[in-house]
Amino acid sequence: MTRLKKQRRMANKIVLDKTPKKQERLADPDSYESRKQRAMAKKKKHQSVEQKRVNAKPTQSALERDTLAGKRGERQGGRLAEKIRRLNAEKTDLDEANEEE
């Protein structure tokens, strides 16, 4: 014997001989279509990346940012930065020595 699922009975079913057209449903403020359309209109529209870039506030130039960071002491770097500075200093010393000769 198989078990039957409970089914919703259609005791209060309203039978419409003619369903309303979409324009009529949109005219009714409580209908599903009109509420959906209102929600879609109110939904926040995300800006594209290009639009965000256009609307962004102007930032500091790289030079200003570096000087401010140097004043705050943030752009000191680590061992790699020290190594690069040392190599750059040696390279400039070699260039100056070659120019003098």
VENCORCOR-V5929 format. One record per backbone hydrogen bond with DSSP energy under -0.5 kcal/mol. CO is the residue of the C=O (numbers start at 0). NH is the residue of the N-H. Records with the same first field share a line. If there is no record, write none. Layout:
# VENCORCOR-V5929
CO->NH + NH
This chain:
# VENCORCOR-V5929
8->10
9->12
12->14
13->15
14->16
20->24
21->25
22->26
23->27
26->28
27->30
30->34
31->35
32->36
33->37
34->38
35->39
36->40
37->41
38->42
43->45
47->51
48->52
49->53
50->54
51->55
60->64
61->65
62->66
63->67
64->68
65->69
66->70
67->71
68->72 + 73 + 74
73->76
77->81
78->82
79->83
80->84
81->85
82->86
83->87
84->88
85->89
86->90
87->91
88->92
89->93
90->94
91->95
92->96
93->97
94->98
95->99
96->100
